[in-house]
Amino acid sequence: MAHILPMTPFMPITTTSSDGIKEIAFKTVPSASKADIKCVLETFYGFHVQKVRTLNMKGKKKRYAGSLVAKPDYKKAYVTLKNPLSFSQDPYAFRSTLPHKLFPTHCY
């Protein structure tokens, strides 16, 4: 069953090796199962998922103007990938091909 789940990526877990990112954290709805998360990531995003670990997180509760206000509950999913994601070593590699007028050296 491949349906679209609302998923928001968190910051990737840092790895000690320079091979790339092997594990990614996502925030999704509490009703999502591990099989649903794996199916969505493999079908729509093309990732090869090795395993999925999940945590149910309670939304924070605060008092505001004498009443209790609660953020919604969510599920956090840690996804381990079979093939690590690799990125370019130079994140600004495109700068050398663009004119220097687009990147001013001073701020106003």
Secondary structure as UniProt FT lines:
FT   STRAND          8..9
FT   STRAND          21..28
FT   TURN            30..31
FT   HELIX           34..44
FT   STRAND          49..57
FT   STRAND          61..64
FT   TURN            65..66
FT   STRAND          67..70
FT   STRAND          74..85
FT   TURN            91..92
FT   HELIX           93..97
FT   HELIX           100..102
//
